[in-house]
Amino acid sequence: MAQGIPEEVMMNTALIKDLADVAKDAALLQGVLMRIQETPNSSELVTYAPLTLFPTPVPKAVFHQAIEVQTHYNILVDKISQDPDFLQGALASTIEVDDFIARLFKIHQQILKEGRSQSIILGLNRSDYMLDLREDGTSSLKQIEINTFAASFGGLSSRMADVHRHILNVAGRLEESQRILNNNPAAGLAAAIAKAWELYGSERAVIMFLVEESQRNIFDHRYIENELWKRNIPTIRKRFDDVCKTGSLDQDKRLFVDGCEVAVVYYRNGYMPQNYVSEQSWDARLLMERSLAVKCPDISTHLVGTKKVQQVLAKPGVLEKFFPEQPEVVEQIRATFAGLYTLDMGPEGDRTVAMALAAPDRFVLKPQREGGGNNIYGSEICQVLERVKDSKERMAYILMDKIHPTPVLNYLLRRDAPLKLTNCLSELGAFGAYVRQGKDMVLNKCVGHLLRTKSAEHSDGGIAAGVALLDNPLLV
């Protein structure tokens, strides 16, 4: 058994070849699509998004744990975003050495000084986990990170359940196909955006997706856009450049871009330094942050998603500050933490450096960056730390325990890649959505899940980075 799919299915080469053809066509029929990398600006050239041939077994208990803790993570993110003293303390060392985080923090400070224009807060996040293998053979849910900015694949993952159900039916595995869960994060994310739009209170105002120049993953956005159009809520797609050229605030701080009043800015771009190609891009970000539009995320929520905040939250007594009379919530959240260690200057940071250099394979070195492919592993940890160990540069990173999931056999389907049985590792994500108006939490839900799987030979990287593939959990 390959933990869910019987060996006789896995080893039947004729059947596998047929199922691979079925899977590719099913993905195309269901709209699990990406633009072809070589021609991202051509809207006509598309392929199926990379996907696994079979769903991956996930223990029921840890799956439900991830879903159930998500509403607590939503509250935690929101509470931190409202605590400027905590953010200042947590990020003080990082902004000394990381220019990108420092620029974001400067906008955050300016907004605090001027006063927030909008009391409606919209959060769409995704908490990502791996299953750490314990000595007794059971799995423990351990958080990799929480994405508070442009948490992707809610759209495509909404179409994946039907793809794997169909493959299993064709393979004669009806019982397994019925264990694939319904999953529609696109609808849940769109419902939260729609609620924020409704609270903004202007029917003629639009939802603005802030996007990149060229976007391979456009169909992931389109599913959410289409859910909004179904509700007769208009959406527009604009780039930083468009906001620079046509963006303005009226006397009430209402944001207008290209003549449209913007009720919600939904950032799908702006989480990496290279997204800000000029000073005008930074001016555009500040303009949007100062406006009456609901920002998803607003600047303080963006900062909550940094690795440094994740590391500070793992310190003893910190979670209790945010849930002072809810020890059971603290326990649920803390149970998902992996070991996280500071690299700040001082004795504690020195101990972290020594620990990492002594056993680099036990850890992951993380910079404050999103988008996959940024983390540092193995001997490279030694190279980086030897270079920065005696300087403040080391404060740009945190150290985390390496998680050891159980490899599972599967076939990986990619355009122009050979079909072969591969040892795979998976990462489970839970999508959270919340809307707060003033002090009232109007909506707080876990709206779906995402399973991404990659070959065990790859240490890091997501789907957009070209390493991971879309998958489904098969609960066991």
C-alpha positions as CSV (number, residue, x, y, z in Angstrom):
1,M,0.0,0.0,0.0
2,A,1.2,3.5,-0.8
3,Q,-1.0,4.7,2.2
4,G,-4.3,5.0,0.4
5,I,-3.8,3.9,-3.2
6,P,-3.1,0.1,-3.5
7,E,0.2,-1.1,-4.9
8,E,-1.5,-3.0,-7.7
9,V,-2.8,0.3,-9.0
10,M,0.5,2.2,-8.5
11,M,2.5,-0.5,-10.4
12,N,0.1,-1.1,-13.3
13,T,2.0,0.9,-16.0
14,A,-0.7,0.7,-18.7
15,L,-3.4,1.9,-16.2
16,I,-1.1,4.7,-15.0
17,K,-0.5,5.9,-18.5
18,D,-4.3,5.9,-19.2
19,L,-5.0,7.7,-15.9
20,A,-2.4,10.3,-16.6
21,D,-4.2,11.2,-19.9
22,V,-7.5,11.2,-18.1
23,A,-6.1,13.4,-15.3
24,K,-4.7,16.0,-17.8
25,D,-8.0,16.2,-19.6
26,A,-10.0,16.4,-16.4
27,A,-7.8,19.3,-15.2
28,L,-8.4,21.1,-18.5
29,L,-12.1,20.4,-18.4
30,Q,-12.4,21.6,-14.8
31,G,-10.4,24.7,-15.4
32,V,-7.3,23.8,-13.3
33,L,-5.2,26.1,-15.6
34,M,-2.1,28.2,-15.8
35,R,-0.7,30.3,-18.6
36,I,2.3,28.7,-20.2
37,Q,5.5,30.1,-18.7
38,E,7.3,30.9,-21.9
39,T,4.4,33.1,-23.1
40,P,2.7,34.6,-19.9
41,N,1.4,37.6,-21.8
42,S,-0.5,35.5,-24.4
43,S,-4.0,34.8,-23.0
44,E,-4.5,32.0,-25.6
45,L,-1.7,29.7,-24.5
46,V,-2.6,27.7,-21.4
47,T,-1.9,24.3,-19.9
48,Y,-3.1,22.3,-16.9
49,A,-1.6,23.5,-13.6
50,P,0.9,20.9,-12.3
51,L,-1.0,18.2,-10.2
52,T,-0.6,14.9,-8.6
53,L,-2.1,11.8,-10.3
54,F,-3.6,10.6,-7.0
55,P,-4.8,12.3,-3.8
56,T,-2.4,12.1,-0.8
57,P,-3.4,10.3,2.4
58,V,-3.8,12.7,5.3
59,P,-4.8,11.6,8.9
60,K,-8.3,12.9,9.7
61,A,-7.3,14.1,13.2
62,V,-4.5,16.5,11.9
63,F,-6.6,17.7,9.0
64,H,-9.5,18.7,11.3
65,Q,-7.0,20.2,13.7
66,A,-5.8,22.6,11.0
67,I,-9.3,23.5,10.0
68,E,-10.5,24.1,13.6
69,V,-7.5,26.2,14.7
70,Q,-7.9,28.6,11.7
71,T,-10.5,30.9,13.2
72,H,-8.2,31.3,16.2
73,Y,-5.3,32.2,13.8
74,N,-7.7,34.8,12.1
75,I,-8.3,36.4,15.5
76,L,-4.6,36.3,16.4
77,V,-3.6,38.0,13.1
78,D,-6.2,40.7,13.6
79,K,-5.3,41.4,17.3
80,I,-1.6,41.7,16.4
81,S,-2.4,44.1,13.6
82,Q,-4.1,46.4,16.2
83,D,-1.1,46.3,18.5
84,P,1.5,48.8,17.3
85,D,3.7,48.4,20.3
86,F,3.9,44.7,19.8
87,L,4.7,45.1,16.1
88,Q,7.3,47.8,16.9
89,G,9.0,45.5,19.5
90,A,8.8,42.4,17.3
91,L,10.2,44.0,14.2
92,A,12.7,46.5,15.7
93,S,15.8,44.3,14.9
94,T,14.5,43.3,11.5
95,I,13.9,46.8,10.2
96,E,17.5,47.7,11.1
97,V,18.8,45.3,8.5
98,D,16.0,44.6,6.0
99,D,15.3,47.5,3.7
100,F,12.1,46.1,2.4
101,I,10.5,45.5,5.8
102,A,11.8,48.9,6.9
103,R,10.0,50.6,4.0
104,L,6.7,48.8,4.8
105,F,7.1,49.7,8.5
106,K,7.6,53.3,7.6
107,I,4.2,53.3,5.8
108,H,2.7,51.6,8.8
109,Q,4.1,54.4,11.1
110,Q,2.8,57.1,8.8
111,I,-0.7,55.6,8.8
112,L,-0.7,55.4,12.6
113,K,0.4,59.0,12.8
114,E,-2.3,60.2,10.4
115,G,-5.0,57.9,11.8
116,R,-6.6,55.0,9.9
117,S,-9.2,56.2,7.4
118,Q,-11.2,53.0,7.4
119,S,-12.6,51.0,10.3
120,I,-13.5,48.0,8.1
121,I,-10.7,45.3,8.1
122,L,-10.7,42.4,5.6
123,G,-8.3,39.5,6.2
124,L,-7.8,36.6,3.8
125,N,-5.0,34.4,5.0
126,R,-3.6,30.9,4.7
127,S,-1.8,29.0,7.4
128,D,0.5,26.3,6.0
129,Y,1.6,23.1,7.8
130,M,3.5,20.0,7.4
131,L,3.0,16.7,9.3
132,D,6.0,16.0,11.5
133,L,6.6,12.3,12.1
134,R,6.8,11.5,15.8
135,E,8.9,8.7,17.2
136,D,5.7,6.7,17.9
137,G,4.8,6.8,14.2
138,T,2.0,9.3,14.5
139,S,1.9,12.7,12.8
140,S,2.0,16.1,14.5
141,L,0.7,19.2,12.8
142,K,3.5,21.9,12.6
143,Q,3.0,25.3,11.1
144,I,5.4,26.4,8.4
145,E,4.1,30.0,8.1
146,I,1.0,32.1,7.9
147,N,0.4,34.1,4.7
148,T,-1.5,37.3,5.3
149,F,-0.8,38.7,1.8
150,A,-2.0,37.3,-1.5
151,A,-2.6,33.8,-0.2
152,S,-3.0,32.0,-3.4
153,F,-4.5,28.9,-5.0
154,G,-8.0,29.3,-3.4
155,G,-9.3,29.4,-6.9
156,L,-7.6,26.4,-8.5
157,S,-7.9,24.3,-5.4
158,S,-11.7,24.8,-5.6
159,R,-11.7,22.8,-8.9
160,M,-9.3,20.0,-7.8
161,A,-11.7,17.8,-5.8
162,D,-13.7,16.8,-9.0
163,V,-10.4,16.1,-10.8
164,H,-9.3,13.5,-8.3
165,R,-12.8,12.1,-7.8
166,H,-12.9,11.4,-11.6
167,I,-9.4,9.8,-11.7
168,L,-10.3,7.5,-8.8
169,N,-13.6,6.5,-10.4
170,V,-11.9,5.7,-13.7
171,A,-9.3,3.6,-11.7
172,G,-12.2,1.7,-10.1
173,R,-11.6,3.2,-6.6
174,L,-15.1,4.4,-5.9
175,E,-14.7,4.2,-2.1
176,E,-11.6,6.4,-2.1
177,S,-13.3,8.9,-4.5
178,Q,-16.1,9.4,-2.0
179,R,-13.5,10.4,0.6
180,I,-12.4,13.4,-1.4
181,L,-13.9,16.4,0.5
182,N,-15.9,19.2,-1.0
183,N,-13.7,22.3,-1.1
184,N,-14.5,25.8,-2.4
185,P,-12.1,28.4,-1.0
186,A,-12.9,30.7,-3.9
187,A,-16.5,31.1,-2.8
188,G,-15.5,31.7,0.8
189,L,-12.8,34.2,0.0
190,A,-15.2,36.0,-2.3
191,A,-17.9,36.1,0.3
192,A,-15.6,37.9,2.7
193,I,-14.6,40.4,0.0
194,A,-18.3,40.9,-0.8
195,K,-19.1,41.5,2.9
196,A,-16.4,44.2,3.1
197,W,-17.7,45.8,-0.2
198,E,-21.2,45.8,1.3
199,L,-20.1,47.4,4.5
200,Y,-18.2,50.1,2.5
201,G,-21.7,51.1,1.3
202,S,-21.4,52.2,-2.3
203,E,-23.0,50.1,-5.0
204,R,-21.1,51.9,-7.8
205,A,-17.7,51.3,-6.1
206,V,-15.5,48.4,-7.4
207,I,-13.2,45.7,-6.0
208,M,-9.7,46.4,-7.4
209,F,-7.4,43.4,-7.8
210,L,-3.9,44.9,-7.7
211,V,-1.9,42.6,-10.0
212,E,1.4,42.0,-11.7
213,E,2.2,43.0,-15.3
214,S,2.1,39.4,-16.5
215,Q,0.3,36.7,-14.4
216,R,0.7,33.0,-15.1
217,N,-1.7,32.2,-12.2
218,I,-4.5,34.5,-13.5
219,F,-7.1,31.8,-13.4
220,D,-6.7,31.4,-9.7
221,H,-7.8,35.1,-9.5
222,R,-10.5,34.7,-12.0
223,Y,-12.5,32.2,-9.9
224,I,-12.7,34.7,-7.1
225,E,-13.5,37.5,-9.5
226,N,-16.3,35.4,-11.1
227,E,-17.8,34.7,-7.6
228,L,-18.0,38.5,-7.1
229,W,-19.5,39.1,-10.5
230,K,-22.2,36.5,-9.7
231,R,-23.2,38.8,-6.8
232,N,-23.2,41.8,-9.3
233,I,-20.1,43.2,-7.6
234,P,-17.9,44.8,-10.2
235,T,-14.1,44.1,-10.2
236,I,-11.2,45.7,-12.0
237,R,-7.6,44.6,-12.4
238,K,-5.0,47.3,-12.1
239,R,-1.2,47.4,-11.6
240,F,1.0,49.7,-9.5
241,D,1.7,51.6,-12.6
242,D,-2.1,52.3,-13.2
243,V,-2.4,53.5,-9.6
244,C,0.6,55.8,-10.1
245,K,-0.9,57.3,-13.3
246,T,-4.6,57.5,-12.5
247,G,-5.0,57.1,-8.7
248,S,-6.2,59.9,-6.5
249,L,-8.0,60.6,-3.2
250,D,-10.9,63.0,-3.0
251,Q,-11.5,65.3,0.1
252,D,-13.2,62.3,1.9
253,K,-10.1,60.1,1.1
254,R,-12.2,58.0,-1.3
255,L,-9.8,56.2,-3.7
256,F,-10.3,56.6,-7.4
257,V,-8.4,54.7,-10.0
258,D,-9.0,55.2,-13.7
259,G,-12.2,57.0,-12.8
260,C,-13.6,54.2,-10.7
261,E,-14.3,54.6,-6.9
262,V,-12.5,51.6,-5.2
263,A,-14.3,50.0,-2.2
264,V,-11.7,47.2,-1.7
265,V,-8.1,46.9,-2.7
266,Y,-7.3,43.2,-2.9
267,Y,-3.5,42.9,-3.2
268,R,-2.3,40.1,-5.4
269,N,1.0,41.9,-5.9
270,G,3.3,43.8,-3.6
271,Y,4.8,41.2,-1.3
272,M,8.3,41.1,-2.7
273,P,10.9,43.9,-3.1
274,Q,11.0,43.5,-6.9
275,N,7.2,44.3,-7.1
276,Y,8.2,47.9,-6.2
277,V,10.0,48.9,-9.4
278,S,10.3,52.6,-8.6
279,E,9.6,55.2,-5.9
280,Q,6.3,55.8,-7.7
281,S,5.3,52.2,-6.7
282,W,5.9,53.0,-3.1
283,D,3.9,56.3,-3.5
284,A,1.1,54.2,-4.9
285,R,1.2,51.8,-2.0
286,L,1.0,54.8,0.5
287,L,-1.8,56.4,-1.5
288,M,-3.9,53.2,-1.2
289,E,-3.1,52.7,2.5
290,R,-4.2,56.3,3.3
291,S,-7.4,55.9,1.4
292,L,-10.9,55.1,2.6
293,A,-10.8,51.8,0.6
294,V,-10.8,48.6,2.5
295,K,-7.3,47.1,2.1
296,C,-6.7,43.3,2.0
297,P,-4.4,43.3,3.7
298,D,-3.9,46.7,5.3
299,I,-0.2,47.5,6.0
300,S,-0.2,46.4,9.6
301,T,-1.8,43.0,8.7
302,H,0.9,42.7,6.0
303,L,3.6,43.0,8.6
304,V,1.9,40.4,10.9
305,G,2.8,37.8,8.2
306,T,6.6,38.3,8.6
307,K,8.7,35.4,9.8
308,K,10.0,37.5,12.6
309,V,6.5,38.0,14.1
310,Q,6.0,34.2,13.8
311,Q,9.2,33.6,15.8
312,V,8.4,36.2,18.5
313,L,4.9,34.6,18.9
314,A,6.6,31.3,19.8
315,K,8.3,32.8,22.9
316,P,6.8,31.7,26.3
317,G,4.0,34.0,27.5
318,V,3.5,35.9,24.2
319,L,0.3,34.2,23.0
320,E,-1.2,34.7,26.5
321,K,-1.0,38.4,25.9
322,F,-3.5,38.1,23.0
323,F,-5.8,35.5,24.6
324,P,-5.5,36.4,28.3
325,E,-8.5,34.4,29.5
326,Q,-8.5,31.7,26.9
327,P,-5.9,29.1,27.8
328,E,-7.5,26.5,25.6
329,V,-7.1,28.8,22.5
330,V,-3.4,29.4,23.5
331,E,-2.9,25.6,23.8
332,Q,-4.5,24.9,20.4
333,I,-2.4,27.5,18.6
334,R,0.9,26.7,20.4
335,A,0.4,23.0,19.6
336,T,1.0,23.8,16.0
337,F,4.3,25.7,16.5
338,A,7.6,24.2,15.5
339,G,10.8,25.3,17.3
340,L,11.6,28.9,16.3
341,Y,14.7,30.8,17.3
342,T,16.0,34.4,17.2
343,L,19.1,35.5,15.5
344,D,19.1,38.9,17.2
345,M,22.4,40.2,18.5
346,G,23.1,39.0,22.0
347,P,23.6,35.7,24.0
348,E,20.3,34.1,22.8
349,G,21.1,34.8,19.1
350,D,24.7,33.6,19.6
351,R,23.3,30.3,21.0
352,T,21.1,30.0,17.9
353,V,24.0,30.5,15.6
354,A,26.1,27.9,17.4
355,M,23.2,25.4,17.4
356,A,22.6,25.8,13.6
357,L,26.3,25.5,12.7
358,A,26.7,22.4,14.8
359,A,23.7,20.6,13.2
360,P,22.5,22.5,10.1
361,D,20.4,19.6,8.8
362,R,18.1,20.0,11.8
363,F,17.0,23.5,10.8
364,V,15.7,25.8,8.1
365,L,17.1,29.4,7.9
366,K,14.3,31.8,6.8
367,P,14.6,35.4,5.5
368,Q,11.6,37.8,5.6
369,R,10.4,36.9,2.1
370,E,7.3,35.4,0.6
371,G,6.6,33.6,-2.7
372,G,8.5,30.3,-2.3
373,G,12.1,29.4,-3.0
374,N,13.7,31.8,-0.4
375,N,14.5,29.4,2.5
376,I,18.0,28.1,3.2
377,Y,18.9,24.5,4.0
378,G,21.8,22.2,5.0
379,S,25.4,23.2,4.2
380,E,24.1,26.5,2.8
381,I,23.0,27.5,6.3
382,C,26.6,27.2,7.4
383,Q,27.8,29.3,4.4
384,V,25.3,32.1,5.2
385,L,25.8,32.0,9.0
386,E,29.6,32.0,8.8
387,R,29.3,35.1,6.7
388,V,26.9,37.0,8.9
389,K,27.3,35.5,12.4
390,D,29.2,38.4,13.8
391,S,27.2,41.2,12.1
392,K,23.7,42.6,12.5
393,E,23.0,41.1,9.0
394,R,22.0,37.9,10.8
395,M,18.9,39.7,12.3
396,A,17.3,39.6,8.8
397,Y,16.7,35.8,9.4
398,I,15.1,33.5,11.8
399,L,15.9,29.8,12.4
400,M,13.2,27.1,12.6
401,D,13.3,23.4,13.3
402,K,13.1,21.3,10.1
403,I,9.9,19.3,9.9
404,H,10.1,15.7,8.9
405,P,7.0,14.5,7.1
406,T,6.5,10.9,5.9
407,P,7.2,10.5,2.2
408,V,4.4,9.1,0.1
409,L,4.6,7.6,-3.4
410,N,2.8,9.4,-6.2
411,Y,3.0,10.3,-9.8
412,L,3.6,14.0,-10.6
413,L,1.9,15.5,-13.7
414,R,3.7,18.4,-15.4
415,R,3.7,19.6,-18.9
416,D,6.8,18.2,-20.8
417,A,8.0,16.2,-17.7
418,P,8.3,12.4,-17.7
419,L,5.8,10.4,-15.7
420,K,7.5,8.4,-13.0
421,L,6.7,7.1,-9.5
422,T,8.2,9.6,-7.0
423,N,8.7,10.0,-3.3
424,C,6.7,13.0,-2.3
425,L,6.2,15.4,0.6
426,S,3.0,17.5,1.2
427,E,2.1,20.8,2.8
428,L,-1.5,21.4,4.0
429,G,-2.9,24.9,4.0
430,A,-6.1,26.2,5.7
431,F,-7.7,29.4,4.2
432,G,-9.0,31.9,6.7
433,A,-11.4,34.8,6.1
434,Y,-12.5,37.5,8.5
435,V,-14.1,40.9,8.4
436,R,-14.1,43.3,11.3
437,Q,-16.0,46.6,11.5
438,G,-14.7,48.8,14.4
439,K,-14.8,46.4,17.3
440,D,-17.3,44.0,15.8
441,M,-16.0,40.8,14.2
442,V,-18.6,40.5,11.5
443,L,-17.3,37.3,9.9
444,N,-14.6,34.8,10.9
445,K,-14.4,31.4,9.1
446,C,-12.1,28.8,7.8
447,V,-13.2,28.7,4.1
448,G,-11.3,25.8,2.7
449,H,-8.0,24.0,2.3
450,L,-5.1,23.5,0.0
451,L,-2.8,20.5,-0.4
452,R,0.5,21.0,-2.3
453,T,2.8,18.2,-3.0
454,K,6.4,18.1,-4.3
455,S,9.1,15.6,-4.9
456,A,11.1,14.8,-1.8
457,E,14.3,15.9,-3.5
458,H,13.2,19.6,-3.4
459,S,13.6,21.4,-0.1
460,D,11.6,24.5,-0.8
461,G,9.2,26.2,-3.3
462,G,5.5,26.5,-4.0
463,I,3.4,25.9,-7.1
464,A,4.0,29.4,-8.5
465,A,7.8,28.9,-7.9
466,G,7.5,25.8,-10.2
467,V,8.3,23.1,-7.6
468,A,5.0,22.0,-5.9
469,L,1.9,20.6,-7.5
470,L,-1.8,20.8,-6.6
471,D,-3.2,17.8,-4.7
472,N,-6.2,16.8,-2.5
473,P,-6.2,15.2,1.0
474,L,-7.5,11.7,1.1
475,L,-8.6,11.4,4.7
476,V,-7.5,8.2,6.4
